[in-house]
Structure formats: C-alpha cells, structure tokens
Amino acid sequence: MNFKLSQVPDRTSKPRQYGLTMVMDKGLSIRQVEDMLDISAPHIDIVKLGWATSFVTPNLKDKIAVYKSAGIPVYFGGTLFEAFVVRNQFEDYRRLIDEYQLEYAEVSDGSIEMPAEIKCDFIRVLAEQVKVLSEVGSKDETKIIPPYKWIQLMKAELEAGAWKVIGEARESGNVGLFRSSGEVRQGLVEEILTQVPNKDIIWEAPQKAQQVWFVKLIGANVNLGNIAPNEIIPLETIRLGLRGDTFANYLNDKTRKRWKLSK
Ligand SMILES: O=C(O)[C@H](CS(=O)(=O)O)OP(=O)(O)O
C-alpha cells in the first residue's frame, strides 16, 4: 500500500486461498492485458476467459503466457466446457487444457440441463488433472433454483473435488444469485452460508452494489468473481473500507462515535 493508514482490515496475501478476486477477461488484447497487469496485478488472483471467447481470441497462447509470466492463473469459461460436452468432445476438452498448460478448469451447466451426478463425474475426472471451479446456477432468468437445491449442489460438487464453487450471476449480474433488477437474493445467500463455508464459494458480483453487499456481509476477504478489468482497483478499495459505501466498516467505535458514522 502506498500510505500508512490505521483501522484498515487485513487482506489475505497471494497466492490467496480466499479473499479472491476473479477477473473476467472477455477479449482483452495482449496490450490491454499488459496494461491491466501493470496496474492491477497485485489485486488479481485468477482470470476467467469469459464464456467461449477463448475460441475466437487471436494469439491465445501468447496472451495466456502474459498472464502466466505475472503468476496469474487463467481458465476457460464454463460455457466452453459445456460447448465441448454437448458435442461429445469432453476428451478433446481435457487435451485442450493440457495443450494450453492450464492449471484450472470450470465445470458448469448454466446453459444446458445436466444431471447433478453426471456433473459431479466431470468434476471428479477433471479434478485429477487440474483445480476445478464448478459453477452452480442457471443462465436462464426464468429458472429459479430454490435455496435447498443450491446447497445440495454446492456440497455435492465440493465433495466431488471442486476447489471452489461459483455462484452464478453472469456478466450482467441479473440471474442466479440476483433478481433481474440486480438486487441480491439475500435469503438465498444467507441460507447457503448456513451450510457451505464462505471460503469455498466465489460469488459472481459484477455490479458495484453487489460487491458492496457481499463485503458488508462477509468482510474484506470475501471471494468475488466476474470483476471487470476497470473495476479491480475500485473493488479493492471497497474491500478495505476506502470508498463511501463501506467507509465506516472497519473503523472502531470511538472513531465512529466521534465522527457520527454508522456502518
Ligand atoms: O456465467 C458467467 O459468468 C459467464 C459469462 S456470461 O454468462 O456469458 O455472461 O459464463 P462462463 O461460461 O461461466 O464464463
């Protein structure tokens, strides 16, 4: 940090197991990646090449190499996994992961119907090869999954070997964990947290108000995903209580009382 400031929460340090910021790259050029890393690398834990953008991104290997040289792991979006699976090309997908020397892979069923047991089988197989992030939730806004089902799926996928489970929200943040307005399905999140350890969950939270909500609920070291490249540094300030939205979060009672601040 550039300055000394008291009453700032401790952040976990890299390589983080929690307190993760997962960034969504949906087609940055190599130059843009270099620029992003130049300023934001300390605050990026993992990068997802959103949905199937990796299929059409030129110079993919070179781009992944830039992330690698900065020590930042990259993985393909779950939609690419689904695109291979529906075409009966799972083995090709596994080879692809090796060819691109990836250390993480996402297993999801956001765009397809996949029995939970089959999804867990894919997780089991891939977990032998890489660290698996499995995503729970549908991309279809009309498909409302009840909380008990989210919990069941998340637990089963972690047991099958997922390193983290991701709560679906899409790039837009208006499905899955959120209502179409972007408002958090609070009851859902709170119920999930009674059964699944928060360190095991990455919450997709692309909108500022959503990030603020999670930081207020869970704290500076909440795992957040689908963060846009230009929101990485702003998010870090939200985590640290250095933006208006979370400003009073970590101040002690004496300071809050003196300045008449409420959390
Ligand atoms: O679910 C996601 O976050 C993304 C992006 S979007 O749904 O296409 O907006 O898909 P994924 O395949 O998990 O990257």
PDBQT file of the ligand as one rigid body, heavy atoms in Angstrom, charges set to zero:
ROOT
HETATM    1  O1  LIG A 301     -21.615 -17.130 -16.185  1.00  0.00    +0.000 OA
HETATM    2  C1  LIG A 301     -20.705 -16.343 -16.440  1.00  0.00    +0.000 C 
HETATM    3  O2  LIG A 301     -20.275 -15.582 -15.619  1.00  0.00    +0.000 OA
HETATM    4  C2  LIG A 301     -20.066 -16.305 -17.798  1.00  0.00    +0.000 C 
HETATM    5  C3  LIG A 301     -20.340 -15.130 -18.624  1.00  0.00    +0.000 C 
HETATM    6  S1  LIG A 301     -21.926 -14.959 -19.329  1.00  0.00    +0.000 S 
HETATM    7  O3  LIG A 301     -22.864 -15.850 -18.616  1.00  0.00    +0.000 OA
HETATM    8  O4  LIG A 301     -21.873 -15.338 -20.712  1.00  0.00    +0.000 OA
HETATM    9  O5  LIG A 301     -22.363 -13.586 -19.163  1.00  0.00    +0.000 OA
HETATM   10  O6  LIG A 301     -20.130 -17.529 -18.416  1.00  0.00    +0.000 OA
HETATM   11  P1  LIG A 301     -18.924 -18.513 -18.200  1.00  0.00    +0.000 P 
HETATM   12  O7  LIG A 301     -19.076 -19.526 -19.245  1.00  0.00    +0.000 OA
HETATM   13  O8  LIG A 301     -19.034 -19.077 -16.823  1.00  0.00    +0.000 OA
HETATM   14  O9  LIG A 301     -17.684 -17.705 -18.352  1.00  0.00    +0.000 OA
ENDROOT
TORSDOF 0
